[in-house]
């Protein structure tokens, strides 16, 4: 997947061509880049930039989601399951991100929540926490959050399934 750059400069043709060349790289290497300078005149003199890989954004989202009370765990795909079988701890399990054309982030999260808890409240708290953490740590704007409840378990059932 290609890298995306957030910039105020009109002189981005070279950067676009560079990103097209990177498009053949694996999805985990995709990134969001934020220019450190906002002034067009300064951009002409400076080549400073800040880049986040999708993995970093996914990790921030996953950690923020786990902070929400009554979220028992994250639900990953088959690849996460295989990695865990070999002892790898995948902190981004259950999270994927997409970067929109206007350099905002759409977040997809799959979770297991505690039985008996009102799911819309958890959704609102996850949205608030993820938006706040991503903004505070990266300055990125969240375009949308899609929360998928994969399962409901009691805390005891969840602990038993982790063993």
Secondary structure, 3 states (H helix, E strand, C coil): CCCEEECCCCCCHHHHHHHHHHCCCCHHHCEEEEECCCCHHHHHHCCCEEEEEHHHHHHHHHHHHHCCCCEEEECCCHHHHHHHHCCCCCCCCCEEEEECCCCCEEEEEEEEEECCCCHHHHHHHHHHHHHHHHHHHHCCCEEEEEEEEEEEECHHHHHHHHC
